[in-house]
Amino acid sequence: MKVILDGKDIENREMVHIYLKERLGLPEYYGENLDALWDILSVASESISIELRNEEKLIDNLGHYGRSLLQVFKDLTHENTNIEFTIPE
């Protein structure tokens, strides 16, 4: 599965997990926090390629939380070989 996330579409912290749940097809029981995101994606058995566009807008909108989200995605690529995360130039 290939998923494109756009930092322009994520306007605030309250919205980020709703957006991720929709775009990544996360289950209803998803806890809508970074730990829950890790818990689900770190054991994903399906190949998921995540591309983040407009990284700077994500950071502008979410600040430190946006940087933490990016780190979770980067760390996931080391934890689970089924996860690929890219930020195009």
Buried (B, 14 or more C-beta within 10 A) or exposed (E): EEBEBBBEBBBEBEEBBEBBBEBBEBEEEBEEEBEBBBEBBBEBEEEBEBBBBBBEBBBEBBEEBBEEBBEBBEBBBEEBEBBBBEBEE
